[in-house]
Amino acid sequence: MSITINLRLWRNPCLHQSLPLSRSTPLASSNAPTQASPPNPHFSVQYLIQSCGLSSDEALKASKHIHRLKSPHKPDAVLRFLRDTGVSESDIKTAVSRNAGILCSHVEKNWRPNITKLQEVGFSMEDISGIISVNPDLFGFNFVSKIEFWMGFLGSVENLSVVLKVWRGGLIASSLEKVIMPNLSFLLKDCGLSTLQIVRVIKSSPKLLSSKLEFVKRVPERVEELGIARSSASFCDALIAVSSMSESSIDAKVNNLRNIGFSQEEVALLISKYPLLLKKSEKSVVRKMEFLMKEAGCDKLHVIRNPFFLGCSLENRLIPRNIVRKILISKGLPVANLKFATFARPSDEKFVEKFILPYEHVIPGLHRAYADAGRIEGIDHL
């Protein structure tokens, strides 16, 4: 399918006007060029405070987007349209604080057709209000044709909502024919991703779809170099992790794991089981490994089999659960002989249900010890 897009990225149309020099000014003459009147920054700040409810600090920060504004005519028209359409005051305030420049966008060229199209494909006004709040940049240009494309590809309002909430225009602002369609074709055909996996990519790493094709092609190559095949169940997660990192950063994470004591093959196995390990700080991984080996009694093989350990919070999960395990061991209870992963894996609710409640009659205060363990001083959140 070939789609021709005439996409005019919005530029601030609220330009200051030129005023002639006063006749009483000695330099003025019939041949002298007209001088531009400097914009009054106080006008835009006061406008944002009075018309949009921004605080003084918020208005001062947001006014940089409309610093040349000299007349309230166009912003008034935008605000009137949004309020009449049903956009909430809180969402208007949030949107304007993020990008006050939307107040200078065209109602009839941009706002009305965009909102009308969103309603046609199934968005409620409440949904649209939320999208305007999260990603006001979208409404600086007409993106009706983009909605048609993404709705056809993604097939649902829920999935399309993910695309529309990518901050600062994102995928919607990218050329369909030159950027989006070639990237989608590559990810679907060459990488074997499904539509649902594409949605996951959009949620976590929209850059992978809005970058140049050369970059997109390099990402799966780097994933394969880490030992993760395109047929692997973890390939999509690995794409997401690698696409948001530099080559040098990835190398540093791999070298850190090698320095801890994992072989190249073990590193590949760890990352294939838990690709998001690449996103964890090196300091965090080192501290968790020290805890697991010295305090929780885990050997390297147990960590390789359960790499999720390295993504858990040391303070809020690993330490408190190990304290409960040690208390159970001290009382000679058979459950304490279970592997540490059995203690670390369950949700908080399931952990309490399985390891706290059945033993409180034998160990009074066990629940309190577990709750207090998460507030041990000197342990950093990792």
N, C-alpha and C positions, 0 to 999 in steps of 0.2 A: 504494500500500500504506500503510495507516495502522497505526502501531505505537504503543501506549500504554506509556510508560515510567514506572515509579515509582522514580525514582532518588534514593536518600537518600545524599547526600555524607557521607562519614565525618567524624565529629567525635570527638575523643579521649574514649573512654568510661571511662578510668581516673581517676575523680574521687576526690579525697580524702574520707575519711569524717569525720563529726563526732564529737568526744569531749566528754563533760561535764566541767565544771570540778571540781576536787578539792573534797571536803567541807571540807577545812581552809582553803580559800581564802575570805577574808572576804567577797568579793563574790558568792559563790555563794549561791543561794537557790532555793527550789522554783519561783519565778516567773521566775528569770533565764533569758534565752535561752541555748541551747547554743552554745558557741564552737567554731569549726573548728580542729583541730590543724594547725599549719603543716606543709607537706610537708617531708620530709627530702631535700634534693638529693643528699646523699651516697649514699642508698640506690639511686637510679636510676643514678648514675654507676658505683657498684660492681657493680650488676647487669649493666650493659652490658659491663663489663670481664670479669667472671667467666663470664657465660653466653654472650656473643657474641664474645669475643676481641678487643674493641676496645682500642686503646691509651688511655691516660689522656686525652690530648688529644681523640681521636675521641669517647670516651665523654662527656666534658664538653660537647662541641659538640652531640652527638646527644641528650643528656639533656633538652634544652629541650622535646623533643616528648613526653616522659613525666615531666615534672617533678613531677606530682602522684601518681606511682606510689608506692603504699605496700605493695603485696602482689605477690609474684611469680606468683600463681596464673594470671592470664590470659596474661602473656608466656611462662610455662613451657609452657602448653598450645599456644600458637602455635609456639614453637620445637620442641616435641616433634612436632607435626604436620608441620612443614616437613622435619625430619630423617627422620621415618618415611616421608614421601612421596618423598624422594629429592633434595631441594634441597641443593646442595653447601654445605659450610661457608663457602667463600670467597664464594659468592653471598649467603648469609645475612648474613655480616659486611658486605658492600658495601651490601646493601639496608638493613640496620639503621643503618649509618652515614649513609645518605642520609635516612632517615626512620624513626626509632625508633618512631614512633607506630603503625607496622604491627603492633607486638607487642601492641597493645591492640585489634586488630580481632578480630571473631568468627570462630572456626574453622568452625563449622557454618553460619553465615549467609553468610560471605564466602569464606574460603579454600577450603573443600572444594568448594562448587559451582563456583567459578571455575576451579579447577584441573581438576576433573572435566570441565567443558565444553571446556576447551582440549585435553584429551586426546581427547575425542570427535571434535573436528574435525580432529585429525591432528598435534597438537604432541607431540613427545617430552618426557619429563621433563627432559632436558638443555635443550631449547628453553625450557621453562617456567621452569626455574631461572635461565636467562639473562635472561628477561623480568623476573622478580622482582628480579634484581640491577639492571637498567637502570631500571626504572620501578616501584618498590615502592608508590607511591601508589595504583596501580590496585587493590591488594588490600585497600584500606580500605572497599570497598563491593562489592555484588554486581553484576557486569556481564555476567551470562550472556546476557541478551536483546541486549546490544550486540554480543556475539560473533556471535550468530546473524545480526544485520543485516549487519555488516561482512563476514562470511564469505560471505553471499549476494551482496553487491555486488562484493566484490573477487575472489572465486572461488578463492583459493589461500591456503595456510598462509603462504607467503612474503610475499604482499602484506598479509595480516592482521598478520603479525609487525611490519611497518612501523608500523601504527597503534598496536599495543600498546606499542611502544618510544618513543612520543612522551612526553617527560618530563612528570611531574606530572599524570598523568591525561589531559590533553589532550583528544583527540577522544572518547575513551571516556567521559569525565565530562560531555561536552556532551549536551544534550537532542537526541534523534533527531528528534522531530516539530517542535520549535521552531527548532532551529539546523541540524543536520547535513543533514537531508533537503531543506529549502529551498535551502541553499547548494549541495548536490550538483546539484539540479535546475537551478539557474541556470548552474553551470559546465559542465554537460553540454549543456544545450539552448541556452542563450543565447551561451555562449562556445565551444562546439564541442569541448570537451576530451574525450579518450577516457579509458577506465578506467586505462590505463597512465600517462597524463599526470596523472590524479588522484593516483596513487601517487607520482609525482615531486613533486607539490605537497605531499603529506603528509610526504615525506621532508625537504623543504627549507623549507617554510613552512606548517606545520599551522595556523597562525593564520588562514589564508585560509578554512579550513573550519569553524573554531570561533568565528568572529566573527559579529557581527550582519550580517544580510543587506544592510543599507544600506552598510556598509563594503565588503562583498564586491562589490557592484554598482559602487562607485566605483573599484575597482582596475582593471578593464578599461577604464573610461573614461579613466583617467590614462594607461594604456598606449597607447591610441589617440591621446591628445594628444601623445605622444612620437613619433608617426608609425608605429606598428606596428599593422597591421590584425589583426583576429581570425582571418583566414584565413592569416596568416603562420606559417611553420614555427617562428619564434622567439617566437610569442605566449605559449606556456606558460612559457618561461624568463623572459620579461618580466613576466608575472604574479607569478612567484615573487620576482623582484627587487623589484618595486614594492610588493608586499604587506607587505614587511618594513621599508619606509622611510616616513618622514614626507614630506609634500608639500614642506616647506621643504628637506629633505635632497636630494630629487630635483632641485629647482630649483637648489640649490647645485652639484650635479654637472653639470647641463646648462650653467650659467653658466661653470663652470670650463673646460669644453670650448670654449665660445664664446671665452673669454679666451685660450685657447691659440692660437686662430686658425681654428677650424672654423666654417663658416656653420651656420645653423639647419637647412638641408637636409642638410648633412654630419653634423651631430650626430645627426639622425634616422636616417641611414644607418648610422652607427657603432653606435648602440644597437640597431637592428633586426638587424644582423649579429651583435652580441655584447651581449645584454641585461645580462649580469652585469657589464658595464663600470660600471653604476650602483653596484655594491657596492664598487668600488675607491676607495681614498682619493684625495682631490684632489691631495695632495702626491705620491703614488705616480704618478699619471697624468702630472703635470707633469714629474717627473724622467725618466720613461720616454720621453716625447715629446722632451725635450731630448737624451737619449742617441740615440734613433733618428734624429733630424734631423742632429745634429752629429757623432756618432761612427760610426753605422751607415750613413750616406749615404742614408737613406730620405727620400722626399718625402711630402707630405701625402696624395697619392693612394694611395701604397703602403700607408700606415697605414690609410686608409679601406678598402682592399681586404683588409687583414689586421688587423682590430682585435684579434685574439687577442694581438698584441704587448703590448697594454696590460694583459693579464691574466697575462703571464709574469713570473717572478722576474727582476729586473734583475741580481742578483748570481749566481744559479745557472744562468741560461739565456742571457739576452741578451748580457751582457758576455763570458762565456767563448766563446760561439760567434762573436762578432764578432772576438775575438782570433785564433781559428783562421782565420777568413776573411781577416784582414789578413796573417797569416803565409803563407797560400796565395797571396795577391796579390803579396806580396814575392818569391815564388819564380817568379812569372809563370805560374802554373798556370791553365789555362782554366776550371777549376771555380770559380775565385774570381770569375768574372764573373756568376755566378748572382745572382738577387735575394736580398736578405737574408731574406725569408720562407722561402726554400728551406733556409736554414741554421737558422732559428729554429723551424720547425714540427715536425721529426721528434722522436720520443722520444729519450732519451739513448742507448739501445742502437742505434737506427737512425742517429743522428748519428755515433756512433763508427764504425759499419760503413761509412758512406758517405763521411765526410770526414776520418777519422783513419787508419784501418787501410790504405787504399790508398796513402797518401802517407808513411808512416813510413819507408820505405826511402829516400825522397828527402829527408825532413826528420826526422832523428833527434830524438827528444824531443818530437815534436808532441803525443803523448798526455799527456806530463807537463805541457806548457805548458797544455793544456786543463784538466787536473785542478787545477793550481795557480791558474788564473785565477778559479776559484770561491771562492778564499780571499783575494782581494785585500783588504788592510786599508782601512778607511775607506768601504767600500761597505755601505750598510744593506740588510737584507732588506726587500723591498717586496712 
